Amino acid sequence: MSGIAGCFPGVGGKWPEASPDAYSTCGYNPPDGGGATSAEDQTAPVAGASTVVTIQRDDSIDARGKSLHQPQLDVVQSMVDGVLSALAGGAANPWSVILPTASPCTRIGLKVNCLNTFFATSPAVVRAIIKSLVTNAEICPGNIIVWDRRLDELTGAGQYTDEHLQGARLLGTVNSPKDFHGPGYSREFFGTFQGSTPLLSRILTEQTDITINCPVLKKHNQSGVTAALKNIYGIINIPGNYHNDAKKKTDLQTALPALYNIPAIRKSIKLTIVDALQAVTLADTSDRPDALPGRIFASMDPVALDHYAVDVVNQLRAKYGKGHVDEDTPGILDWLDNAYQLGLGAKEYKLVTLAADGAVDSDSTDGGASDDAALTP
């Protein structure tokens, strides 16, 4: 019991500094910033295609795009469970494949996106991931942190209740624009990019061992879409410094993949699950949702996943007679190729589409590199 008790945060809301003995008691090695693997150390372009799993169910949302009632919560749970199982090749415990080093003492961060005041990462999706981690991977609930840059956004747009969190913690890097209490940003420097030196959230660098990236699907006027890579802007303290600004000589196309490639970020993020129950496809990242795809998709490869995210947004835009996100702004998706060149992931994806019951409906669809011809509706 003493070993398991060491897995939980202190009463005062601060995580105790665990000794090596504590990790040994739990059967887990001390964190090394995410634990390097061959894929995470890749510096050359990744050949071939990476798996992206997707599932769509109309009954996952109500007419407003919400999933707050029990029937929808159950459906979203089924969707998330199905996606995780498919990613893990049908393993009964998908986390044994996705997070093979995880134990009850592993500290897991769910990096959500609450920037848009009209919709954030769905409480139903957050609940489903937490329930799977606790049930299948036996992660201590107190070792799971649902987080973003600001606590007021989490409690506002996020609307996460105790029922959704199931014992997990809700934490912002800071509390609000006027209240800088909270874990704050690291004192360690991780490099200078385009003349600025970003600091990383201490939630990622000190309070969690592994990050599950949980963005929402949105169009963005400088990156084309927001999904896996773009969601890391909520990890750093100066995201505004890494958008396109000719006077400051900054550009998102090279900054975004360079920031994701910071070892502390790249090695921490093991999985991305995109909440596309709602989506912004016509306007911009801070506008109201204009589509209700009722979809969830995931991959362990952020670049392949973002290629699929672009294809999904383009397909949804076509329903309104609109062109591709890069039609009017050539080069807006260059960050994807730059990420590929850095070895962050593959530019092609193998799409596994699940039926409503979680069974594989199609596992042979390929796409990527701005080719959405094979996208399954």
MIPAMAR-272348 format. One record per atom (N, C-alpha, C, O, CB): y, z, x. Coordinates in steps of 0.05 Angstrom, whole numbers, plus 5000, padded with zeros to 4 digits. Atoms other than C-alpha are relative to their C-alpha. Glycine has a CB too. Layout:
BEGIN
YZX/...
END
This chain:
BEGIN
497650005016/500050005000/502550005017/504549885010/500050244981/497650004983/504850145057/500749725010/503149665013/499650205023/499550274991/504049435081/501349834979/503249694984/497549875010/498950155022/505449135013/502850094994/504649934988/498350014975/497349905006/511349595002/502149895019/504449865012/500050315001/498150114981/514449315064/500949724993/502749615006/498849995027/499250275008/514848645029/502450004982/503749794978/497749864986/497949995020/520148874980/502750085013/502750225033/499350204978/497349944989/527748914992/500650294996/499550434979/502149834987/499149735002/531149575002/501550054974/502449874961/501750075023/498749925025/534249954944/502949915000/504049844979/499850304996/497250064999/541249804968/500649704999/502949625002/501250115024/499550285002/540349054961/500049865027/500649625029/502649944987/500150124974/539548935036/497149995009/495450165002/501650175021/502750034991/533248675068/499650165026/501250135045/499349715005/500549854975/530349155120/499149825022/497849615017/497950224995/500950154977/529248895189/497150075005/496550295014/501750055025/502849944998/521648845191/499249985030/499949805044/498349804983/501150014973/518149015256/497749825001/496549754980/499250295009/502550174997/512548575284/497650144987/495950004977/499549945029/502349855012/507749125261/499949964970/497749944959/500250295007/500050045030/509949035189/498949734993/497449714973/502950034989/501150275006/508448295191/497050005005/495549874990/501449795016/502849994993/501748435224/498450144977/496250054971/499650155026/501449865022/499948925168/499649824976/497649834963/501750254992/500250185022/501348385117/498449755007/497949584989/502849924991/501550244992/497347875156/501649765003/500749534997/497949954979/498150234998/503347435171/501550035026/502350255033/501949994976/498549994975/506847255235/503050004994/503949904974/499349765017/497149995004/514347385243/501149724997/500149535010/501450145024/498950275005/518646795219/501249895026/502250035042/502150014979/498950144977/520646285271/502149804992/502449595005/497849875017/498050195009/526145945232/498849794982/500049584977/501449875023/501350195018/521245585187/497449915011/495749804997/501849774996/502650084988/515645445236/499849715004/499649554985/497750094982/500050284994/515644785271/497349874995/495249995001/500849955029/502450165003/510544265252/500749725012/503049675018/499049974971/499550274988/509643555279/502049844983/503749704994/497449855002/498150155017/513343265218/502850105003/504749955003/499150034971/497349894997/519143745227/501249945027/503749965030/499950304995/499050074974/519743555300/500349705004/501149615026/498250125021/499850294999/519642805285/502849925007/504750014994/499049884974/497350114993/525442445319/500249704997/502449594998/500650085028/500150295004/523341725308/499549944971/498550114957/497949865018/500550085028/523041345242/497150054992/495350005007/500749714996/502649935010/517141555199/498849754987/500049634968/500250234979/501250245010/512440975185/498550064974/497750294969/498049885020/501649985024/508940855119/501550124976/504050124976/497650185005/498949905024/510141165051/499250294995/497050375003/499249834975/500549725007/510541895028/499650034970/500849894954/502250195011/500649965029/507942164962/502450134986/503550334995/497550174998/498149885019/512842304906/498550034974/497449834964/502749834997/501349965026/510042604842/502150044978/504050194982/498050255001/498149985022/513642524776/498550044973/496349954969/501749754999/501049965027/512442744704/502350014981/504450114987/498350264998/497950015020/516442624641/498850084973/496749994965/501249714998/500849925027/515942974574/502450054983/504250214990/498250265001/497749975018/520842914516/500150294989/502350384983/499849804978/500049735012/518743604490/500750225020/500550455013/497350054988/499149804981/521143944553/502850094996/503750295007/499749885028/497249945005/528243954527/500649984970/499249854955/501949825016/499150035027/531844044461/502249784999/502649645018/501050274988/498150225003/537243584434/502450035018/503849845024/501050004971/497849954981/542343914481/499149985029/500850015047/501250274994/501050014973/537943824541/499150275012/498650295036/502049885017/500749734991/536244564545/497050064997/495649934980/501650214984/502849925002/529544894556/499850305000/498750435018/498349885024/499649715001/530945604535/498050144981/497750384983/502850064992/501849875019/525845724480/497149985010/496549815027/500249874972/502749984990/518545894490/498449745001/497149685021/498450204985/501550264999/515545214471/500849835024/499149715038/500349854975/499150174977/519944864523/499450145026/498850005046/503149964997/500749864975/518845404575/497149955007/496449915031/500450304997/502950064995/511345294567/499649725009/497949675027/498450064975/500350284992/512044544573/501049965028/499649835044/501649824981/498950034972/516344594636/498150135020/497750035041/502850135002/502049884983/511245074665/497749815006/496849785028/499050264988/502250194998/505844564652/500849775018/499149675034/499149904973/499050234984/510044014684/500150085030/499149935047/502749914991/499849914972/511544414747/497250055012/496749985035/501750265002/502849964991/504244634753/498649745006/497249725027/498450164980/501350254996/501943924746/501049855025/499549745040/500449824976/498750134977/506843654798/499050135026/498349995045/503050014998/500949864976/504944194848/497049945006/496349895029/500450304997/502850064996/497544074838/499549725011/497949685029/498550034973/500350284991/498243324847/500949975029/499749835045/501649814982/499050014972/502343424911/497950115019/497650025042/502650155002/502049874983/496743864937/497349884998/495349995006/499850294993/502550145002/491343364921/498150134981/495650104984/498749995027/501649885020/488843754861/498950285007/497250384993/497749824994/500949744991/487844414898/500650214978/502750204965/501450095026/499749795020/486845014851/502550175006/503950254988/497550174998/497649864991/492145384891/501649805016/501149775040/499350265017/498550214986/497244844909/501550115025/501949965044/501949874982/498549894978/501045314955/498450025025/499550035047/501250274992/501749984976/495145365002/500249745016/499649745040/497050054992/499650264987/496544635018/503049965007/503749885029/499049774983/497150044996/504144615010/501250205019/502950135036/501550014973/499049784982/505545285044/497650145012/497150375005/501850204984/502549894991/499245405084/500350275015/498350415018/498749815018/499749744986/502245995124/501050224983/501450444993/501949955024/498749805017/504946365064/498050234994/495650194992/500949884974/501549765008/502647075048/501850164981/504150084977/499150175025/498349845018/505147615000/502650105014/504550165000/498550244991/497649914985/510147815055/502049775006/504249825015/499250135026/498250224994/513147115061/502450014981/502150054957/498549734997/497649995016/520347105038/500849724993/501449555010/502350155017/499650275010/521646494995/502849994987/503650154971/497949934979/497450055013/528546224977/499849754983/498849544991/502149965022/499750235017/529645764918/502949925000/504650054987/499050064970/497250094998/536045384935/500649824976/499949584976/500549855027/499350155024/538645164867/502749875003/503949885024/499950194976/497450135000/544844774849/501550084975/500849994953/499849695002/498449915023/550045104804/502949915002/504650034990/499850314999/497250094996/556244724826/501249894975/503649944969/500149785022/499050115025/556944354760/500050214979/497950324972/498249754991/499849785020/559444844708/498749924974/498250104957/502950064995/501350095024/556244424653/496950025000/495750054980/500849724993/502949964998/549144464679/499250065029/500449955048/498549754990/501049924974/545444774736/496949965000/495849884980/500750295007/503050004999/538144784760/499050164977/499750404974/499050105027/500949885025/534544954695/498650275005/496950295022/498149814986/501449754999/532445674685/497049974995/495350115006/501150204979/502950055005/525845394659/498649905025/496349985030/499749794977/501250104975/524545034725/499750235020/497750265033/501649775012/500149774982/526345654765/497850194992/496250285009/502750145000/502149825010/521846084721/497249895007/495550055015/500350034970/502650114996/516045604729/499250015030/496950075036/500049714991/500649994971/516545574805/499350295008/497450345023/502449905017/500549724993/516946334810/497350094990/495750225004/502250184988/502649925012/511046434763/497749885016/495750025020/499849914971/502150134985/506845944804/499750145028/497550195037/500649715004/500149874974/508746284870/498650284998/497050355015/502850045011/501149745004/506946974843/497149994993/495450145003/501650154979/502750025011/500646764807/498049885020/495949985024/499949854974/501850154983/497646264856/500250085029/498150095043/500649714997/499749934971/500546454924/500150305004/500250395027/502549875011/499849704999/500947204908/502450095016/502250305029/497450105012/497549924987/508047234935/501150244985/501150254960/502149775000/498749775012/511347904922/502549904985/504149774997/500750225021/497650095014/516547774867/502650075013/504549925014/500050104971/497649914987/521648184905/500649845026/502849885037/499850285007/499650164976/520747704964/501149724993/501449555011/497549975015/499050265009/523447114923/503050034993/503750204978/498449894976/497150005005/530946974923/500849734988/500349525000/501650065026/498850245013/534146474875/503050015009/504450195002/499750004969/497449984988/540646294910/501549745000/500449524998/499850115027/498150234995/546645834918/502450125014/502450355023/500849864973/497749924983/553445884951/501550244988/502550415003/501949775003/498449795012/556646354899/498550134977/497249994961/502749894990/501449855021/553946894854/501249954972/499849944952/500150305006/498850055026/559046754799/499149744988/499049714963/503150005002/501150255010/556346044793/497150044990/496349924970/500149785021/502849955008/549246304789/499950144973/498250084956/498650175021/500049855025/550946784733/501549854977/501149914954/501350275004/498650165019/555446274699/498449764991/497149764971/502749915010/501450255006/552645574700/497050045000/495549914985/500849785020/502949974997/545745814721/498750134976/496550044967/499450175023/501049865024/544646294662/497150105004/495550104986/500049814976/502649904994/538546594696/499850294991/501450464998/499449985031/500449745011/535947204659/497750145014/496350015030/499649994970/502349854989/530947744679/497449864992/495449865007/500050294991/502550135010/525747364637/499449765018/497149705023/500349924971/500450244983/526846744681/499350095028/497649965041/502549835000/500449924972/527047124747/497450155005/496350135027/502450175008/502649874998/520847544734/499750185025/497650185038/497849795000/500149824977/522548044789/501249885025/501650035045/497250075006/498750124977/525747544837/503050095000/504050194980/499849694999/497249924997/532847674862/501849764996/501149535003/500550135027/497950215003/539147274845/502250075020/503250305020/501149994970/498249934979/543847224903/501849765008/500849545010/498550095025/498150204989/550046834924/500650065028/500750305036/502549984982/499149954972/552146744996/502450185000/502750365016/500549745015/497849825006/558647044971/500150034970/498849894955/502849885011/499949955029/560347324903/501749814985/501049734963/501050284995/498150185014/566246874885/502149915020/502150005043/501350144975/497950094982/572146504915/501950225010/503150205031/501649784987/498249784993/576047164916/498550255009/499750445019/501750074977/501649774992/570347644931/497949905020/495949785012/498650134975/501750104979/566947504997/497750205007/496450165027/501649955025/502349824996/561948074990/497449834995/497449644980/500150244981/502550145001/554747844997/498949965028/500150065047/500449724986/501150054973/550347625055/501949865018/501949915043/497449844998/498150154983/555747155079/498649785017/496449715012/501550195018/500950224983/554946625133/499350115028/500350315037/502149785002/501049924974/551446665200/502350025021/504349885018/497949815009/498249994977/555146855263/499149815022/500549765041/500250295011/501150194981/550746375301/501149724996/501549644973/496950005000/499150275002/553345675316/497649815003/495949855020/502149945021/502350185000/548645095302/500949725008/499449535004/498849994972/499150264990/552844525331/502649934987/503450044966/497949794994/497550105010/559344155320/499549724990/498349555004/502250015021/500450265013/559343555273/502749894990/504150024974/498050024977/497550135008/565243075265/502450195003/504150204985/499749894972/497749834993/569943585296/500050274987/501850434992/502449864992/500149745014/567844185253/497350135007/495350005011/500349974970/502449844994/562844745266/499250154975/500550364969/500550195024/500849865024/559144955203/498550255005/497150275026/498449814982/501749764999/556145635191/498149984977/498749864956/501750264998/502150025020/549745705151/499850274985/500350484996/497349935012/500449765016/548346195094/497950175014/495850085022/499249924972/501849814989/545046815120/497550044982/495450144991/501350285004/502450005017/540346765060/497949825012/495549895011/500749914971/501950184988/537146175095/499250095028/496850085034/501249725001/500649954972/537646405167/498850285005/497350315024/502549985016/500949724994/536047155160/498450134977/496750304983/502450175005/501249865022/533647345090/497649864988/496349974970/502050054980/502450155010/528346805076/498749865024/499949805044/500849804978/501650144979/522846485117/499649704992/499549535010/497350135003/500650275010/521645865074/501949944977/502650124961/497149974990/498250085022/526245475027/498749784983/497649594994/502749895011/500750215019/524345074965/502649904989/504150044976/498050114977/497550135008/529944594951/499849924971/497949774963/500649755018/500250045029/531444564876/502649874989/504050004974/499450264985/497650125010/537044064862/499849894972/497649874961/500849775019/500050165025/539143734797/500749715007/501649655029/502250124980/499650284995/539742984790/502849924991/503449944967/497849834986/497250085007/546942734792/500949765016/500049715039/501950245005/498650214985/550942124811/502350135016/503450345007/501149784981/497949894983/555942244866/501749775011/500649575020/498850175024/498350234993/561941804883/500149955030/501349755038/502850054990/500150054971/560841874959/497349975011/496949855033/501550225014/502850024990/553341924966/498249834982/495949784988/498850275004/501550155019/551141524906/498450184981/498750164957/498049815014/501449805015/546542084883/500050265014/500450285039/497149904994/500649734989/545442824893/497250074994/496450074971/502050214989/502849905003/538343044904/499250165024/500550375029/498049754996/501149824979/534443304964/502050055022/502850285027/497549875012/498249954977/539143195023/502750114993/503650305006/500449745015/497349925007/545743284988/500150304991/502250424994/501149834977/500049725009/543643974961/500550195022/501150435017/497450064986/499649824978/544244265030/503050065005/503650255020/498849895026/497249944997/551844235025/500650284989/502750404997/501749794986/499649735010/551144884987/499050215019/499250455013/498650034974/500949814980/548145205049/502150065021/502250285032/497549885014/498049974979/554145105095/502650104989/503150084964/500449745015/497549885010/561045425091/502349814997/504349874985/500850225019/497850205002/565244795098/499049734991/499449535005/501449985028/501050265009/562044245056/502249804997/501749565000/498550044974/497850195003/568843935043/500749855025/502049645023/502450154990/499450144975/569443755116/498149775006/498649615024/499750205023/502050214995/563543285110/499849804978/497749714970/497350135005/499750235019/565942785058/501749795014/502849835035/501250104973/498550224988/569342125071/503050055000/504250104979/499449744985/497249964997/576342215098/500949845025/500449935047/500850305002/499250174978/579341655140/502050145019/501850105044/501349744990/498149864983/585042095165/498750205018/499550235042/502250144983/501449804984/580342635189/497749885016/496450025031/499050224982/502150144986/575442115214/497350134995/495650175013/500549995030/502549895008/569742425175/498649814980/500049684965/500350284988/501450165020/564342065136/497350134993/495950245011/499549725011/502449875010/558642325094/497549855010/495449985014/500050004970/502450164995/553941755113/498550095026/496150085028/500849715003/501349904976/552742035183/499950305001/498150425013/501649905025/499949715000/554642765171/497650124985/496450314994/502650104988/502049885017/549642895115/497250015014/496150235016/499749844974/502649984987/543242705153/500150175026/498250315032/499049735007/499849834976/545843045217/499950294993/498750455007/502749935014/500149725008/546943695179/497250084991/496250294998/502050044977/502849945009/540043665146/498250035025/496350185024/498949784982/501750004976/537243555216/500450255017/499050295037/500649765017/499749754986/539844235240/497350154998/496350184975/502350184988/502749885002/533144575258/499750234981/497750244967/499250095028/500249775019/534645205218/499749914972/498450044955/502450185003/500250115027/535444775156/497449844997/495849884978/502449824993/502250185003/530244245168/497350145000/495550074985/500149795023/502549864998/524744725188/499550204977/497350284972/499850145026/500349815022/526145195130/499149874974/497549984959/502650154996/500650145026/525644685073/497349875002/496949685017/502249804993/502750115001/518344545058/499449814977/497649664978/498050235000/500650145025/518844234989/502549974985/504350144985/497950164983/497750045018/523943934942/498949944972/497249764969/501849775010/500650045028/523143974866/502549934986/504350104984/498550244987/497550095013/528443574829/499850054970/497949964957/500549705005/499849955029/530443814760/501649774988/504149754991/501550274994/498850235013/531843174722/499550024970/499249824956/498949735011/500149975029/531143474653/502549894987/502549764966/499650304992/497550135006/538443294647/501049855025/499949905046/502250214990/499050154977/542342824692/502849904995/503649844972/498249785008/497550155001/549242544707/499549735013/498849725037/502450165015/500750264990/548441804716/502449805000/502449605015/497849884985/497750195003/555141474697/502550105013/504149945024/500549954971/497549894990/560641944719/499850105028/498949965046/501050224981/500249894973/560942414779/498750274999/498050374978/502850025012/501749764996/557643034805/500850244984/499150414978/500050075028/499149775014/561943534767/500349954970/501250134955/502650105011/499750075028/561843184699/497650084983/495550164994/500549704997/502149935018/557643324638/497649825002/497949585008/501050004971/502350185000/550543064635/500349784979/501349834957/497450164995/499850225019/550142384602/497249884994/497049684981/501849785011/502750095004/542542294603/498150244998/498650445011/499149805022/502049805003/536542704582/497349895008/495649834990/500050124971/502650124991/530742434624/497650164994/495450054991/500149945030/502449835005/526243034611/498049975022/495649975017/498849934973/501750074977/523442914680/500250215022/502350335026/500749725011/500149844975/521343324741/498649835021/496549715015/498650284995/501550144979/519443014807/500450155026/502350305030/501049715003/500049844976/517843294875/498649865023/497149675019/498550264995/501350114976/515843134946/500550195023/502350355023/501249725007/499649854975/515043455014/501649835020/502249935042/497350085012/498450184983/518942865043/502749954986/502849824965/498549735004/497450025014/526442905026/501149724999/502549654980/501950185014/498950264999/528042195046/498649824979/499949674965/499849885028/501450155020/522541865005/500850094972/501149924954/496950045004/499249905026/524442314947/502749904992/503249834969/499950315000/497350105007/531742114951/500149714994/501749624978/501950065023/500250285007/529841384950/499149984971/500149814955/498049855018/500950005028/526141524885/502250104982/502649994960/497550174997/497849905016/532041924859/502149784994/503149754972/501450245014/498250235003/536441314870/498949814979/500449714962/500549855026/501250185019/531540884832/500050114971/500549954952/497049945008/499849885027/531341374773/502849974989/503149894966/499150295001/497250025010/538941394768/500749714993/502049664973/502050115021/499450285006/539340634772/498749914975/499949754959/499149825024/501350085025/534240554717/501450124976/501749984955/497150105001/498649885022/537941044673/502749864995/503549834972/500450305005/497450145003/544540684686/499649734987/501349644972/501349965028/500550265012/541340024667/499950014969/500549814956/497449885011/500149975030/540240294596/502849984988/503149924964/498750274993/497350015010/547840324590/501349745009/503749705005/501650235010/498950264991/548739624620/501650035026/503249865032/501849894979/498649964975/551239914686/498349915023/495949915022/500850305002/501450094976/549539674755/499050235017/499350465010/501849825016/501049804981/546440034814/502350175011/504650085011/498549865022/497949814990/550140624844/501549895024/503749975030/498850265007/498750114976/551640214907/501249724994/502149585013/498049985022/499050275006/553939584870/502949975006/503749765018/499549944970/497150034995/561339724874/500950135026/503250105034/501550134977/499249874975/561240124939/497949945021/496050115025/500350314995/502050074979/557339774994/500050225021/502050325030/500749735012/500349804979/554640265044/499850294991/499550475007/502249985019/500049735010/554740864998/497350145004/497150395003/500750004971/502749884996/547240965010/499149985029/496750015035/498049864982/500750024972/547440875085/498850255012/497350255031/502449915017/501149744990/545841615095/497050004998/495750145013/501250234984/502950015003/538841455071/498749875025/496749975036/499249854975/501150134976/537640975129/500550175024/498850185042/501249725003/499449834978/541041445177/498050245002/497250325023/502950114999/502049785001/536342005154/497349905010/495850045024/499850114972/502550124992/530441535164/500049975031/498050025044/499649734986/499950044971/532741365235/499850265015/498850265038/502749865007/500249744987/533142115251/497250114998/496650325010/502050194988/502849905004/525842195230/499850214979/497850364979/499050105026/500149795021/527442625169/498049934979/497350114963/502850034988/501950085020/522642235126/499649704998/500949555013/500850114973/500750295003/519841565103/502049874980/503050004962/497149974991/498350155018/523941035069/498549884976/499749784957/501649785014/501750105022/518140835024/498650234987/498050435000/498049795011/501449785014/514741254971/497649884985/497649664976/501850154981/502350065016/507941244938/500350184975/500150434977/497350065015/499449855024/509341454866/497550074985/495949904977/501949844983/502249905017/504241884830/501250094974/502850284973/498450245014/498949945026/505841894756/498050164984/495750074981/500949744986/501849835016/502842444713/500549964970/502749924961/500450295007/499850015029/501342394639/500850274990/501050475005/497249914988/499049755012/503542934591/498150245005/499050475007/500349974970/502049784996/497043334603/499750065030/497950225037/497449924988/500249944972/498143324678/498049825015/497949835040/499250285005/501850184987/492842794692/501549775013/503649705004/497949894980/498750224986/494542244741/499849754983/497649654976/498749955027/499850245016/496841654700/500049755017/498849545010/502550004982/499950224981/498241204759/500450115028/502250285031/502249794993/499649904973/497541334833/500249785020/499649825044/497750185007/499950224981/498640654863/502749855000/502949635010/497849804993/497450135001/506040504850/501550065026/501850295034/501650094975/498449964975/510140394913/502949924994/503549754977/498849835023/497250075003/517640364920/501650125023/500450235042/501250114974/498349904980/523540554962/501849795012/501649555006/498450135022/498250194986/528840245006/501549824981/501749584985/498549835020/498350145020/533140054945/498449814983/499649634971/502249855014/501750175016/527239714911/498950164977/497150324980/497849875016/500949855023/526439994841/498349844980/497949924957/502350124985/501450185018/522339424812/497550134989/496650064967/499349755015/502549885009/516039844808/500250274987/498250404981/498150025023/499649745012/519140464778/498850024973/499349854956/503050074999/501349955026/515040734721/502050134981/503250344988/497550175003/498149885018/519440884660/499250284993/500650424977/500349834974/
END
